[in-house]
Amino acid sequence: MSGQRRRTGLAVRAVLALTLSAITGCGGPKPVTGGTRGLLHVRNGAVTDIQVAVYRHGSNEPFGVGVSGGDGWFELRNKSASEAVLLQPGEYRVTFESVGPVALRIPAEYGRPETTALNLTWSEGQQVLELELPAAP
């Protein structure tokens, strides 16, 4: 009878381990990579903690969103940051928002897709979205 208990105990542990790994995943969420890469700078220097949102012309919903790191680089993802976004050839508008612990002043018109003055044309074969952050007066 101890052999049967041992098999039952092993089976219960195996089911428990599978259930826990299904609930918690293997090592937590994985970062989403592979979106269009961009480089954001202001006055020829890198800028960090700026959310960049790219909108197709005629839409007020962001097509892609990224946040610049300490070196100014970012990758575009969907609004929920669950999928990488690759820009397709076409016309876009770009907005900026400071999201770091130290707020950077950005001219207000660059914060809304309806008023931003930053328009861009993305062409087939482009690899990097280079953007200059306008300085607030």
C-alpha positions in Angstrom: 0.0 0.0 0.0 2.9 2.4 0.6 3.8 2.1 -3.1 0.3 3.2 -4.1 0.5 6.2 -1.7 3.9 7.2 -3.1 2.5 7.1 -6.7 -0.6 9.1 -5.6 1.7 11.7 -3.8 3.9 12.0 -6.9 0.8 12.5 -9.1 -0.6 15.2 -6.8 2.7 17.0 -6.8 3.0 16.8 -10.5 -0.5 18.3 -11.0 0.2 21.0 -8.4 3.5 21.9 -10.2 1.8 22.1 -13.5 -1.0 24.2 -12.1 1.4 26.6 -10.4 3.5 27.0 -13.6 0.3 27.7 -15.6 -0.8 30.4 -13.1 2.6 32.1 -12.5 4.2 31.4 -15.9 7.9 30.7 -16.3 9.8 33.7 -14.9 7.1 36.3 -15.3 6.1 38.4 -18.3 8.6 38.7 -21.1 9.5 42.1 -22.6 7.9 42.8 -25.9 10.5 43.5 -28.6 10.7 43.8 -32.3 8.8 47.0 -32.9 10.0 49.9 -35.0 13.0 51.4 -33.2 13.3 55.1 -32.7 15.8 57.6 -31.3 14.6 60.7 -29.5 16.9 63.6 -28.9 16.6 67.2 -27.9 19.3 69.8 -28.9 21.6 67.0 -30.1 21.4 65.0 -26.8 19.5 61.9 -25.8 16.3 62.4 -23.7 14.8 59.8 -21.3 11.3 59.0 -20.0 9.4 60.6 -22.9 6.4 58.7 -24.2 6.3 58.9 -28.0 2.9 58.2 -29.6 2.5 57.7 -33.4 -0.9 58.2 -35.0 -2.0 57.5 -38.6 -3.3 60.6 -40.2 -7.0 60.9 -39.6 -6.9 58.9 -36.4 -6.8 60.0 -32.8 -6.0 56.5 -31.6 -2.2 55.8 -31.2 -0.9 53.3 -33.8 2.3 52.8 -31.8 3.7 53.9 -28.4 7.2 53.8 -26.9 9.0 55.3 -24.0 12.6 56.6 -24.4 15.3 55.0 -22.3 18.4 56.7 -20.9 20.1 56.6 -24.3 17.0 58.1 -26.1 16.1 54.8 -27.8 12.6 53.3 -27.8 10.6 50.6 -29.6 7.0 51.0 -30.7 4.4 48.7 -29.1 0.6 48.7 -29.2 -1.3 50.9 -26.7 -1.4 48.1 -24.1 2.3 47.3 -24.7 1.4 43.6 -25.4 2.6 43.5 -29.0 5.4 45.0 -31.1 4.3 47.5 -33.7 6.1 48.0 -37.1 5.3 51.2 -38.9 3.9 50.7 -42.4 4.7 53.2 -45.2 2.5 56.3 -44.9 1.8 59.6 -43.2 1.9 59.9 -39.4 1.6 62.4 -36.6 3.7 62.3 -33.4 3.0 63.4 -29.9 5.2 63.5 -26.8 4.5 63.2 -23.1 7.0 63.4 -20.2 6.4 60.3 -18.0 9.5 60.3 -15.8 10.0 61.4 -12.2 11.3 64.7 -13.4 8.8 66.3 -15.8 10.4 67.8 -18.9 8.5 70.8 -20.3 7.2 70.1 -23.8 5.2 72.6 -25.8 1.5 71.8 -25.2 0.6 71.5 -28.8 2.9 68.4 -29.1 0.8 66.6 -26.5 -2.3 66.1 -28.6 -2.7 64.4 -32.1 -5.1 67.2 -33.2 -2.6 70.0 -32.6 0.9 68.5 -33.0 3.1 70.1 -35.6 5.2 67.0 -36.0 4.2 65.1 -39.1 6.3 62.4 -40.7 6.3 60.2 -43.8 7.5 56.7 -43.2 8.9 55.0 -46.3 9.5 51.3 -47.2 12.9 50.3 -46.1 13.3 52.8 -43.3 14.8 51.2 -40.2 14.9 53.9 -37.5 12.5 56.7 -36.5 14.7 59.6 -35.6 12.8 62.4 -33.8 13.8 65.8 -32.4 11.9 66.8 -29.2 10.9 70.5 -29.5 12.0 72.5 -26.5 9.5 74.5 -24.5 10.0 78.2 -24.6 
